């Protein structure tokens, strides 16, 4: 079992729906990440939060809106998605996101399988 | 040039053999290197990290790093069918605004009975 918990495991939503993905970790990590992964492709970075502040946004469309309420929680709010947004959404955490990430590998959650109809 | 490159495979090895997975990267300033294993439909799982030139061994796994050649590899000894998965090489790249882990496309390994 992973120490990064994501809910829900599966989500089916229409293009007009609003939904949220949730992620929680209790390892005391100060950096949290959202990745998107399509079939047979590597994970693609979407957002990074470091010490609860957004530090990287990889030019993600505004229909994806991240939120970090505290150091243990990370949300991804979804609105007006397109069918091509269907993918596995992975949350990850690491000790920090400093100048050197020695001994700071990513720990992934089990992911949310999102289908947009 | 892609930042992190891997052969997509599939790499097929017989059970009990050594599987050798390779990865090259473009950023000479990279300091941290990771190997993740991903089973189909599951999330990536960290299996090795390496930061210094040379070899690092953990059980049946050995990671090798050569910063001069910008090359990192993973050896799996005594390969088992349960090792069949996609292996992702990940390299930490300093963007100036923070570190970003960049993944290769992954190598699919098949261990055959």
gemmi code that builds the backbone of each chain (N, CA, C; Angstrom):
import gemmi

chains = {
    "A": [
        ("UNK", (0.822, -1.197, 0.000), (0.000, 0.000, 0.000), (0.867, 1.263, 0.000)),
        ("UNK", (0.400, 2.265, -0.746), (1.142, 3.500, -0.829), (0.795, 4.392, 0.355)),
        ("UNK", (1.728, 5.314, 0.716), (1.464, 6.244, 1.794), (0.840, 7.525, 1.273)),
        ("UNK", (0.631, 7.628, -0.013), (-0.066, 8.743, -0.621), (-1.428, 8.216, -1.072)),
        ("UNK", (-2.479, 8.795, -0.534), (-3.830, 8.292, -0.763), (-4.585, 9.209, -1.711)),
        ("UNK", (-5.124, 8.621, -2.761), (-5.902, 9.388, -3.720), (-7.337, 8.893, -3.755)),
        ("UNK", (-8.264, 9.837, -3.851), (-9.665, 9.493, -4.026), (-10.286, 10.417, -5.066)),
        ("UNK", (-11.255, 9.918, -5.832), (-11.670, 8.516, -5.917), (-10.690, 7.695, -6.747)),
        ("UNK", (-10.869, 6.388, -6.786), (-10.011, 5.542, -7.616), (-10.424, 5.638, -9.078)),
        ("UNK", (-11.723, 5.757, -9.293), (-12.254, 5.880, -10.651), (-13.263, 7.019, -10.664)),
        ("UNK", (-13.321, 7.746, -11.781), (-14.270, 8.840, -11.908), (-14.699, 8.936, -13.366)),
        ("UNK", (-16.024, 8.940, -13.565), (-16.577, 9.180, -14.893), (-17.358, 10.472, -14.807)),
        ("UNK", (-17.081, 11.405, -15.689), (-17.762, 12.690, -15.652), (-18.082, 13.181, -17.050)),
        ("UNK", (-19.177, 13.935, -17.137), (-19.542, 14.550, -18.399), (-18.782, 15.851, -18.588)),
        ("UNK", (-18.847, 16.372, -19.785), (-18.070, 17.565, -20.117), (-18.583, 18.814, -19.412)),
        ("UNK", (-19.799, 18.763, -18.869), (-20.322, 19.946, -18.175), (-20.196, 19.827, -16.655)),
        ("UNK", (-19.707, 18.677, -16.203), (-19.633, 18.457, -14.755), (-18.485, 19.220, -14.112)),
        ("UNK", (-18.611, 19.396, -12.790), (-17.499, 19.861, -11.959), (-17.214, 18.772, -10.936)),
        ("UNK", (-15.974, 18.371, -10.857), (-15.570, 17.350, -9.893), (-14.209, 17.716, -9.327)),
        ("UNK", (-13.826, 17.018, -8.256), (-12.513, 17.241, -7.662), (-11.822, 15.925, -7.368)),
        ("UNK", (-10.517, 15.910, -7.592), (-9.670, 14.795, -7.178), (-8.963, 15.206, -5.893)),
        ("UNK", (-8.807, 14.230, -4.995), (-8.189, 14.541, -3.708), (-6.970, 13.664, -3.472)),
        ("UNK", (-6.016, 14.228, -2.765), (-4.769, 13.535, -2.451), (-4.356, 13.904, -1.035)),
        ("UNK", (-3.865, 12.918, -0.306), (-3.456, 13.155, 1.080), (-2.195, 12.365, 1.383)),
        ("UNK", (-1.281, 12.984, 2.096), (-0.078, 12.278, 2.566), (0.237, 12.720, 3.987)),
        ("UNK", (0.754, 11.778, 4.762), (1.086, 12.070, 6.146), (2.525, 11.677, 6.434)),
        ("UNK", (3.398, 11.916, 5.447), (4.817, 11.617, 5.611), (5.612, 12.865, 5.971)),
        ("UNK", (4.910, 14.003, 6.144), (5.613, 15.241, 6.451), (6.310, 15.850, 5.243)),
        ("UNK", (5.944, 15.366, 4.053), (6.552, 15.910, 2.842), (6.048, 17.322, 2.584)),
        ("UNK", (6.921, 18.186, 2.036), (6.549, 19.578, 1.813), (6.335, 19.909, 0.344)),
        ("UNK", (6.529, 18.945, -0.531), (6.267, 19.161, -1.956), (5.233, 18.149, -2.427)),
        ("UNK", (4.258, 18.618, -3.197), (3.228, 17.732, -3.726), (2.994, 18.058, -5.196)),
        ("UNK", (2.643, 17.026, -5.937), (2.640, 17.105, -7.386), (1.367, 16.496, -7.964)),
        ("UNK", (0.940, 17.010, -9.102), (-0.044, 16.341, -9.955), (0.622, 15.980, -11.272)),
        ("UNK", (0.446, 14.706, -11.660), (0.884, 14.215, -12.952), (-0.322, 13.653, -13.694)),
        ("UNK", (-0.240, 13.708, -15.019), (-1.236, 13.088, -15.884), (-0.525, 12.019, -16.710)),
        ("UNK", (-1.150, 10.840, -16.805), (-0.527, 9.777, -17.584), (-1.543, 9.145, -18.530)),
        ("UNK", (-1.237, 9.208, -19.808), (-2.040, 8.525, -20.825), (-1.444, 7.125, -21.040)),
        ("UNK", (-2.248, 6.269, -21.644), (-1.836, 4.878, -21.842), (-0.530, 4.798, -22.632)),
        ("UNK", (0.372, 3.970, -22.145), (1.664, 3.694, -22.771), (2.548, 4.936, -22.918)),
        ("UNK", (2.303, 5.948, -22.096), (3.119, 7.159, -22.063), (3.654, 7.365, -20.657)),
        ("UNK", (4.743, 8.120, -20.518), (5.231, 8.394, -19.164), (4.361, 9.434, -18.473)),
        ("UNK", (4.475, 9.538, -17.160), (3.749, 10.603, -16.453), (4.203, 11.978, -16.933)),
        ("UNK", (3.253, 12.896, -17.086), (3.558, 14.275, -17.484), (3.239, 15.191, -16.318)),
        ("UNK", (4.190, 15.997, -15.936), (3.987, 16.908, -14.822), (2.958, 17.969, -15.175)),
        ("UNK", (2.042, 18.221, -14.210), (1.054, 19.295, -14.389), (1.379, 20.454, -13.440)),
        ("UNK", (1.412, 20.165, -12.151), (1.604, 21.202, -11.132), (2.523, 20.679, -10.044)),
        ("UNK", (3.240, 21.648, -9.422), (4.016, 21.354, -8.231), (3.694, 22.393, -7.182)),
        ("UNK", (3.433, 21.919, -5.971), (3.316, 22.794, -4.813), (4.500, 22.529, -3.899)),
        ("UNK", (5.137, 23.612, -3.480), (6.239, 23.514, -2.543), (5.922, 24.402, -1.351)),
        ("UNK", (5.879, 23.803, -0.178), (5.502, 24.539, 1.045), (4.169, 25.272, 0.819)),
        ("UNK", (3.243, 24.566, 0.232), (1.858, 25.019, 0.037), (1.710, 26.143, -0.973)),
        ("UNK", (2.786, 26.462, -1.679), (2.703, 27.493, -2.716), (2.932, 26.841, -4.086)),
        ("UNK", (2.169, 27.282, -5.075), (2.334, 26.756, -6.421), (3.686, 27.202, -6.962)),
        ("UNK", (4.542, 26.239, -7.283), (5.868, 26.599, -7.773), (6.045, 26.283, -9.256)),
        ("UNK", (5.317, 25.316, -9.755), (5.395, 24.990, -11.182), (3.989, 24.739, -11.716)),
        ("UNK", (3.653, 25.389, -12.805), (2.441, 25.118, -13.583), (2.919, 24.895, -15.006)),
        ("UNK", (2.787, 23.674, -15.494), (3.306, 23.332, -16.812), (2.337, 23.734, -17.923)),
        ("UNK", (1.908, 25.002, -17.873), (0.994, 25.529, -18.909), (-0.237, 24.657, -19.067)),
        ("UNK", (-0.808, 24.283, -17.936), (-1.985, 23.421, -17.941), (-3.237, 24.265, -18.209)),
        ("UNK", (-4.174, 23.775, -19.022), (-5.408, 24.546, -19.287), (-6.153, 24.878, -18.002)),
        ("UNK", (-6.840, 26.002, -18.018), (-7.504, 26.489, -16.800), (-8.673, 25.615, -16.363)),
        ("UNK", (-9.091, 24.687, -17.194), (-10.150, 23.762, -16.755), (-9.643, 22.812, -15.655)),
        ("UNK", (-8.331, 22.805, -15.430), (-7.734, 22.103, -14.296), (-7.273, 23.166, -13.294)),
        ("UNK", (-7.758, 23.065, -12.068), (-7.413, 24.071, -11.066), (-6.909, 23.384, -9.807)),
        ("UNK", (-5.613, 23.534, -9.480), (-5.083, 22.881, -8.295), (-5.324, 23.730, -7.049)),
        ("UNK", (-5.305, 23.026, -5.923), (-5.454, 23.713, -4.637), (-4.681, 22.928, -3.599)),
        ("UNK", (-3.976, 23.627, -2.734), (-3.235, 22.967, -1.651), (-3.677, 23.584, -0.338)),
        ("UNK", (-4.723, 23.041, 0.309), (-5.263, 23.649, 1.530), (-4.286, 23.629, 2.702)),
        ("UNK", (-3.469, 22.575, 2.783), (-2.419, 22.507, 3.800), (-1.337, 21.555, 3.323)),
        ("UNK", (-0.326, 21.373, 4.125), (0.835, 20.618, 3.651), (0.548, 19.143, 3.404)),
        ("UNK", (-0.586, 18.655, 3.890), (-0.903, 17.234, 3.720), (-1.900, 16.971, 2.602)),
        ("UNK", (-2.554, 18.010, 2.131), (-3.661, 17.824, 1.192), (-3.399, 18.538, -0.126)),
        ("UNK", (-3.835, 17.888, -1.185), (-3.736, 18.482, -2.518), (-4.998, 18.105, -3.281)),
        ("UNK", (-5.633, 19.099, -3.876), (-6.837, 18.849, -4.663), (-6.594, 19.259, -6.107)),
        ("UNK", (-7.371, 18.654, -6.991), (-7.380, 19.079, -8.388), (-8.837, 19.229, -8.799)),
        ("UNK", (-9.250, 20.475, -9.025), (-10.629, 20.758, -9.390), (-10.761, 20.720, -10.908)),
        ("UNK", (-11.819, 20.033, -11.350), (-12.011, 19.781, -12.774), (-13.316, 20.408, -13.238)),
        ("UNK", (-13.276, 21.107, -14.348), (-14.486, 21.759, -14.858), (-14.403, 21.863, -16.369)),
        ("UNK", (-15.494, 21.472, -17.035), (-15.589, 21.580, -18.489), (-14.467, 20.827, -19.194)),
        ("UNK", (-14.231, 19.595, -18.738), (-13.172, 18.799, -19.350), (-13.606, 18.278, -20.716)),
        ("UNK", (-12.604, 17.847, -21.464), (-12.799, 17.288, -22.790), (-12.506, 15.781, -22.758)),
        ("UNK", (-13.057, 15.028, -23.691), (-12.773, 13.585, -23.709), (-11.274, 13.272, -23.748)),
        ("UNK", (-10.482, 14.119, -24.376), (-9.034, 13.853, -24.443), (-8.334, 14.044, -23.097)),
        ("UNK", (-9.067, 14.571, -22.110), (-8.503, 14.681, -20.768), (-8.596, 13.363, -19.994)),
        ("UNK", (-9.251, 12.392, -20.582), (-9.341, 11.068, -19.937), (-7.935, 10.504, -19.786)),
        ("UNK", (-7.602, 10.092, -18.571), (-6.234, 9.631, -18.282), (-6.177, 9.148, -16.844)),
        ("UNK", (-5.011, 8.665, -16.446), (-4.719, 8.356, -15.053), (-4.079, 9.596, -14.435)),
        ("UNK", (-4.674, 10.111, -13.376), (-4.136, 11.292, -12.710), (-3.439, 10.835, -11.428)),
        ("UNK", (-2.163, 11.153, -11.368), (-1.309, 10.698, -10.278), (-0.919, 11.865, -9.391)),
        ("UNK", (-1.071, 11.646, -8.110), (-0.560, 12.583, -7.118), (0.749, 12.000, -6.574)),
        ("UNK", (1.682, 12.851, -6.254), (2.938, 12.398, -5.667), (3.389, 13.413, -4.633)),
        ("UNK", (4.258, 12.957, -3.739), (4.850, 13.870, -2.779), (6.336, 13.561, -2.650)),
        ("UNK", (7.087, 14.560, -2.186), (8.500, 14.357, -1.881), (8.865, 15.246, -0.713)),
        ("UNK", (10.007, 14.936, -0.117), (10.394, 15.651, 1.096), (10.417, 17.155, 0.853)),
        ("UNK", (11.067, 17.565, -0.212), (10.982, 18.964, -0.615), (11.312, 19.076, -2.086)),
        ("UNK", (11.376, 20.293, -2.567), (11.632, 20.546, -3.985), (12.704, 21.620, -4.067)),
        ("UNK", (13.779, 21.380, -3.316), (14.802, 22.405, -3.227), (15.748, 22.379, -4.394)),
        ("UNK", (16.884, 23.053, -4.238), (17.867, 23.122, -5.306), (18.428, 21.749, -5.603)),
        ("UNK", (18.494, 20.920, -4.593), (18.971, 19.569, -4.818), (17.953, 18.601, -4.284)),
        ("UNK", (17.608, 17.632, -5.039), (16.604, 16.675, -4.565), (17.267, 15.380, -4.124)),
        ("UNK", (18.540, 15.496, -3.644), (19.123, 14.299, -3.062), (18.191, 13.750, -1.992)),
        ("UNK", (18.034, 12.425, -2.017), (17.207, 11.765, -1.010), (15.793, 12.327, -0.978)),
        ("UNK", (15.308, 12.789, -2.102), (13.953, 13.328, -2.133), (13.188, 12.794, -3.342)),
        ("UNK", (13.107, 11.479, -3.437), (12.377, 10.912, -4.577), (10.876, 11.128, -4.431)),
        ("UNK", (10.170, 10.954, -5.505), (8.720, 11.051, -5.496), (8.097, 9.752, -5.010)),
        ("UNK", (7.053, 9.905, -4.219), (6.222, 8.779, -3.809), (4.837, 8.990, -4.408)),
        ("UNK", (4.416, 8.061, -5.234), (3.152, 8.208, -5.947), (1.993, 7.570, -5.195)),
        ("UNK", (0.812, 8.182, -5.347), (-0.417, 7.519, -4.954), (-0.836, 6.521, -6.013)),
        ("UNK", (-1.951, 5.829, -5.766), (-2.421, 4.812, -6.699), (-3.133, 5.398, -7.912)),
        ("UNK", (-3.407, 6.686, -7.874), (-3.981, 7.334, -9.047), (-5.499, 7.329, -9.066)),
        ("UNK", (-6.040, 8.247, -9.850), (-7.471, 8.281, -10.162), (-7.617, 8.085, -11.655)),
        ("UNK", (-8.369, 7.047, -12.035), (-8.634, 6.788, -13.458), (-9.827, 7.621, -13.858)),
        ("UNK", (-9.615, 8.659, -14.667), (-10.668, 9.588, -15.066), (-11.116, 9.314, -16.490)),
        ("UNK", (-12.427, 9.227, -16.653), (-13.019, 9.097, -17.988), (-13.987, 10.251, -18.197)),
        ("UNK", (-13.791, 10.995, -19.269), (-14.662, 12.118, -19.603), (-15.524, 11.722, -20.798)),
        ("UNK", (-16.834, 11.786, -20.591), (-17.750, 11.332, -21.659), (-18.435, 12.517, -22.329)),
    ],
    "B": [
        ("UNK", (16.541, 17.144, -29.064), (16.892, 15.954, -28.279), (16.001, 15.883, -27.043)),
        ("UNK", (15.448, 14.697, -26.799), (14.620, 14.524, -25.617), (15.497, 14.632, -24.387)),
        ("UNK", (14.893, 15.093, -23.289), (15.657, 15.273, -22.058), (16.085, 13.948, -21.458)),
        ("UNK", (15.217, 12.962, -21.528), (15.525, 11.632, -20.993), (15.087, 10.608, -22.045)),
        ("UNK", (16.014, 9.756, -22.454), (15.703, 8.799, -23.507), (15.887, 7.366, -23.045)),
        ("UNK", (14.936, 6.541, -23.425), (14.998, 5.098, -23.161), (14.488, 4.376, -24.402)),
        ("UNK", (14.965, 3.151, -24.623), (14.370, 2.301, -25.644), (13.036, 1.792, -25.117)),
        ("UNK", (11.998, 1.874, -25.955), (10.661, 1.506, -25.470), (10.474, -0.003, -25.334)),
        ("UNK", (11.327, -0.775, -26.032), (11.199, -2.231, -25.965), (10.087, -2.733, -26.861)),
        ("UNK", (9.521, -3.927, -26.597), (9.788, -4.665, -25.366), (11.142, -5.361, -25.355)),
        ("UNK", (11.713, -5.454, -24.157), (12.922, -6.195, -23.925), (12.512, -7.535, -23.340)),
        ("UNK", (12.804, -8.591, -24.034), (12.425, -9.928, -23.567), (13.659, -10.671, -23.073)),
        ("UNK", (13.583, -11.211, -21.868), (14.685, -12.001, -21.311), (14.106, -13.276, -20.723)),
        ("UNK", (14.866, -14.358, -20.738), (14.372, -15.586, -20.108), (14.477, -15.494, -18.595)),
        ("UNK", (13.627, -16.237, -17.918), (13.666, -16.287, -16.461), (15.061, -16.682, -15.992)),
        ("UNK", (15.563, -15.976, -14.989), (16.880, -16.272, -14.437), (18.003, -15.484, -15.074)),
        ("UNK", (17.741, -14.829, -16.176), (18.772, -14.054, -16.871), (18.911, -12.661, -16.256)),
        ("UNK", (19.925, -11.925, -16.730), (20.108, -10.531, -16.316), (19.425, -9.625, -17.339)),
        ("UNK", (18.575, -8.745, -16.836), (17.950, -7.740, -17.700), (18.718, -6.434, -17.540)),
        ("UNK", (19.028, -5.799, -18.664), (19.796, -4.554, -18.655), (18.974, -3.451, -19.310)),
        ("UNK", (18.671, -2.436, -18.534), (17.842, -1.325, -18.998), (18.695, -0.059, -19.021)),
        ("UNK", (18.575, 0.706, -20.079), (19.464, 1.851, -20.260), (18.699, 3.158, -20.420)),
        ("UNK", (19.395, 4.234, -20.071), (18.762, 5.556, -20.094), (19.856, 6.591, -20.326)),
        ("UNK", (19.598, 7.554, -21.200), (20.520, 8.680, -21.363), (19.750, 9.966, -21.097)),
        ("UNK", (20.483, 10.997, -20.688), (19.837, 12.257, -20.362), (20.654, 13.409, -20.914)),
        ("UNK", (20.009, 14.559, -21.096), (20.665, 15.651, -21.811), (21.247, 16.728, -20.905)),
        ("UNK", (20.717, 16.867, -19.678), (21.139, 17.964, -18.808), (22.358, 17.568, -17.982)),
        ("UNK", (23.524, 18.158, -18.302), (24.753, 17.805, -17.587), (24.699, 18.169, -16.110)),
        ("UNK", (23.805, 19.093, -15.742), (23.724, 19.510, -14.353), (22.875, 18.606, -13.484)),
        ("UNK", (22.250, 17.603, -14.063), (21.388, 16.717, -13.277), (22.187, 16.012, -12.197)),
        ("UNK", (21.570, 15.893, -11.025), (22.271, 15.331, -9.868), (21.618, 14.070, -9.324)),
        ("UNK", (20.322, 13.900, -9.616), (19.587, 12.789, -9.002), (18.887, 11.975, -10.074)),
        ("UNK", (18.955, 10.656, -9.898), (18.464, 9.747, -10.929), (17.684, 8.626, -10.254)),
        ("UNK", (16.566, 8.268, -10.860), (15.678, 7.303, -10.226), (15.184, 6.298, -11.253)),
        ("UNK", (14.938, 5.104, -10.768), (14.252, 4.080, -11.562), (12.939, 3.745, -10.882)),
        ("UNK", (11.872, 3.809, -11.674), (10.552, 3.446, -11.200), (10.065, 2.237, -11.996)),
        ("UNK", (9.333, 1.372, -11.334), (8.680, 0.235, -11.983), (7.187, 0.506, -12.008)),
        ("UNK", (6.563, 0.248, -13.142), (5.130, 0.468, -13.257), (4.469, -0.736, -13.908)),
        ("UNK", (3.622, -1.389, -13.133), (2.803, -2.465, -13.677), (1.608, -1.854, -14.399)),
        ("UNK", (1.099, -2.580, -15.364), (-0.006, -2.081, -16.180), (-1.194, -1.662, -15.323)),
        ("UNK", (-1.641, -0.443, -15.482), (-2.801, 0.057, -14.754), (-2.511, 0.508, -13.337)),
        ("UNK", (-1.244, 0.428, -12.922), (-0.861, 0.819, -11.566), (-0.002, 2.079, -11.608)),
        ("UNK", (0.295, 2.620, -10.440), (1.124, 3.817, -10.371), (2.604, 3.440, -10.304)),
        ("UNK", (3.495, 4.346, -10.662), (4.935, 4.050, -10.598), (5.391, 3.820, -9.158)),
        ("UNK", (6.321, 2.895, -9.011), (6.856, 2.527, -7.707), (8.367, 2.716, -7.755)),
        ("UNK", (8.914, 3.482, -6.824), (10.349, 3.714, -6.789), (11.084, 2.423, -6.429)),
        ("UNK", (12.073, 2.050, -7.252), (12.864, 0.875, -6.911), (14.324, 1.218, -6.659)),
        ("UNK", (14.857, 2.262, -7.250), (16.254, 2.616, -7.028), (16.439, 4.119, -7.207)),
        ("UNK", (17.346, 4.678, -6.432), (17.794, 6.046, -6.635), (19.322, 6.026, -6.624)),
        ("UNK", (19.938, 6.906, -7.390), (21.400, 6.965, -7.429), (21.822, 8.397, -7.671)),
        ("UNK", (22.880, 8.811, -6.973), (23.312, 10.198, -7.042), (24.783, 10.352, -7.400)),
        ("UNK", (25.566, 9.286, -7.185), (27.019, 9.352, -7.413), (27.416, 8.401, -8.529)),
        ("UNK", (28.488, 8.744, -9.213), (29.011, 7.856, -10.253), (29.335, 6.487, -9.674)),
        ("UNK", (29.090, 5.460, -10.458), (29.422, 4.115, -10.021), (28.176, 3.260, -9.919)),
        ("UNK", (28.298, 2.219, -9.123), (27.220, 1.241, -8.973), (26.578, 1.356, -7.599)),
        ("UNK", (25.296, 1.063, -7.563), (24.570, 0.966, -6.288), (23.706, -0.281, -6.362)),
        ("UNK", (23.879, -1.139, -5.376), (23.188, -2.430, -5.398), (22.135, -2.486, -4.309)),
        ("UNK", (20.994, -3.084, -4.644), (19.937, -3.315, -3.658), (19.247, -4.613, -4.051)),
        ("UNK", (19.622, -5.695, -3.361), (19.036, -6.988, -3.683), (19.400, -7.408, -5.099)),
        ("UNK", (18.406, -7.734, -5.911), (18.666, -8.165, -7.291), (18.884, -6.988, -8.248)),
        ("UNK", (18.728, -5.771, -7.742), (18.819, -4.583, -8.591), (20.167, -3.874, -8.410)),
        ("UNK", (20.752, -3.453, -9.523), (21.948, -2.618, -9.496), (21.727, -1.434, -10.426)),
        ("UNK", (21.884, -0.234, -9.873), (21.841, 0.970, -10.706), (23.274, 1.400, -10.980)),
        ("UNK", (23.516, 1.865, -12.193), (24.850, 2.331, -12.588), (24.722, 3.735, -13.160)),
        ("UNK", (25.624, 4.612, -12.733), (25.582, 5.998, -13.184), (26.942, 6.408, -13.726)),
        ("UNK", (26.919, 7.054, -14.892), (28.126, 7.628, -15.471), (27.772, 9.045, -15.926)),
        ("UNK", (28.114, 10.007, -15.106), (27.721, 11.393, -15.394), (28.483, 11.949, -16.596)),
        ("UNK", (29.720, 11.515, -16.787), (30.498, 12.011, -17.922), (29.838, 11.612, -19.243)),
        ("UNK", (29.285, 10.412, -19.273), (28.607, 9.921, -20.477), (27.109, 10.206, -20.457)),
        ("UNK", (26.637, 10.779, -19.341), (25.208, 11.108, -19.190), (24.359, 9.871, -19.418)),
        ("UNK", (24.690, 8.856, -18.644), (24.131, 7.523, -18.850), (23.820, 6.898, -17.501)),
        ("UNK", (22.622, 6.332, -17.398), (22.259, 5.610, -16.179), (21.594, 4.296, -16.598)),
        ("UNK", (21.902, 3.234, -15.896), (21.336, 1.940, -16.259), (20.821, 1.211, -15.029)),
        ("UNK", (20.005, 0.209, -15.279), (19.464, -0.658, -14.231), (19.664, -2.099, -14.658)),
        ("UNK", (20.325, -2.872, -13.799), (20.479, -4.299, -14.041), (19.582, -5.051, -13.076)),
        ("UNK", (18.875, -6.033, -13.594), (18.050, -6.904, -12.756), (18.600, -8.311, -12.903)),
        ("UNK", (19.163, -8.827, -11.799), (19.710, -10.183, -11.834), (18.627, -11.194, -11.532)),
        ("UNK", (18.829, -12.422, -12.022), (17.888, -13.524, -11.737), (16.451, -13.048, -12.029)),
        ("UNK", (16.219, -12.571, -13.221), (14.913, -12.007, -13.577), (13.789, -13.004, -13.351)),
        ("UNK", (12.689, -12.512, -12.823), (11.515, -13.316, -12.531), (10.328, -12.815, -13.363)),
        ("UNK", (9.362, -13.670, -13.624), (8.173, -13.204, -14.360), (7.506, -12.008, -13.699)),
        ("UNK", (7.599, -11.931, -12.361), (7.003, -10.803, -11.642), (7.733, -9.487, -11.910)),
        ("UNK", (8.907, -9.559, -12.532), (9.622, -8.338, -12.922), (9.076, -7.740, -14.208)),
        ("UNK", (8.206, -8.465, -14.887), (7.620, -7.963, -16.136), (6.798, -6.714, -15.840)),
        ("UNK", (7.222, -5.612, -16.413), (6.613, -4.311, -16.134), (7.280, -3.288, -17.052)),
        ("UNK", (6.839, -2.054, -16.936), (7.527, -0.950, -17.618), (8.426, -0.249, -16.607)),
        ("UNK", (9.665, -0.028, -17.004), (10.645, 0.607, -16.122), (10.908, 2.028, -16.632)),
        ("UNK", (10.634, 2.971, -15.751), (10.759, 4.381, -16.091), (12.028, 4.948, -15.470)),
        ("UNK", (12.839, 5.554, -16.306), (14.010, 6.291, -15.836), (13.562, 7.723, -15.581)),
        ("UNK", (13.958, 8.294, -14.467), (13.569, 9.666, -14.141), (14.805, 10.447, -13.705)),
        ("UNK", (14.916, 11.646, -14.218), (16.089, 12.481, -13.950), (15.613, 13.816, -13.392)),
        ("UNK", (16.262, 14.235, -12.333), (15.885, 15.488, -11.697), (16.579, 16.649, -12.395)),
        ("UNK", (15.797, 17.597, -12.882), (16.346, 18.714, -13.626), (16.008, 19.996, -12.879)),
        ("UNK", (17.018, 20.831, -12.650), (16.810, 22.092, -11.956), (16.308, 23.124, -12.975)),
        ("UNK", (15.066, 23.576, -12.798), (14.481, 24.531, -13.739), (14.840, 25.972, -13.387)),
        ("UNK", (15.505, 26.164, -12.245), (15.769, 27.518, -11.759), (14.699, 27.951, -10.783)),
        ("UNK", (13.494, 27.429, -10.965), (12.395, 27.725, -10.049), (12.071, 26.545, -9.164)),
        ("UNK", (12.930, 25.554, -9.226), (12.688, 24.350, -8.452), (13.014, 23.142, -9.288)),
        ("UNK", (13.115, 22.017, -8.615), (13.471, 20.802, -9.335), (12.267, 20.163, -9.978)),
        ("UNK", (12.496, 19.574, -11.123), (11.430, 18.919, -11.872), (11.916, 17.540, -12.279)),
        ("UNK", (11.151, 16.534, -11.902), (11.507, 15.170, -12.277), (10.971, 14.886, -13.669)),
        ("UNK", (11.879, 14.548, -14.582), (11.494, 14.293, -15.969), (11.654, 12.811, -16.258)),
        ("UNK", (10.611, 12.216, -16.797), (10.602, 10.783, -17.061), (10.970, 10.480, -18.509)),
        ("UNK", (11.651, 9.375, -18.693), (11.782, 8.804, -20.011), (10.485, 8.112, -20.399)),
        ("UNK", (10.415, 7.619, -21.629), (9.189, 6.993, -22.122), (8.981, 5.600, -21.555)),
        ("UNK", (10.015, 5.069, -20.898), (9.877, 3.766, -20.270), (10.282, 2.631, -21.187)),
        ("UNK", (10.834, 1.577, -20.585), (11.164, 0.345, -21.306), (10.296, -0.776, -20.772)),
        ("UNK", (9.578, -1.436, -21.671), (8.748, -2.569, -21.264), (9.625, -3.816, -21.187)),
        ("UNK", (9.642, -4.443, -20.038), (10.411, -5.673, -19.828), (9.459, -6.859, -19.745)),
        ("UNK", (9.783, -7.896, -20.495), (9.021, -9.145, -20.415), (9.978, -10.252, -20.027)),
        ("UNK", (9.700, -10.913, -18.924), (10.505, -12.044, -18.474), (9.724, -13.301, -18.802)),
        ("UNK", (10.321, -14.129, -19.643), (9.601, -15.295, -20.157), (10.032, -16.564, -19.435)),
        ("UNK", (9.046, -17.440, -19.233), (9.318, -18.714, -18.554), (10.143, -19.635, -19.448)),
    ],
}
model = gemmi.Model(1)
for chain_id, residues in chains.items():
    chain = gemmi.Chain(chain_id)
    for i, (resn, *xyz) in enumerate(residues, 1):
        res = gemmi.Residue()
        res.name, res.seqid = resn, gemmi.SeqId(i, " ")
        for name, pos in zip(("N", "CA", "C"), xyz):
            atom = gemmi.Atom()
            atom.name, atom.element = name, gemmi.Element(name[0])
            atom.pos, atom.b_iso = gemmi.Position(*pos), 0.0
            res.add_atom(atom)
        chain.add_residue(res)
    model.add_chain(chain)
structure = gemmi.Structure()
structure.add_model(model)
structure.setup_entities()
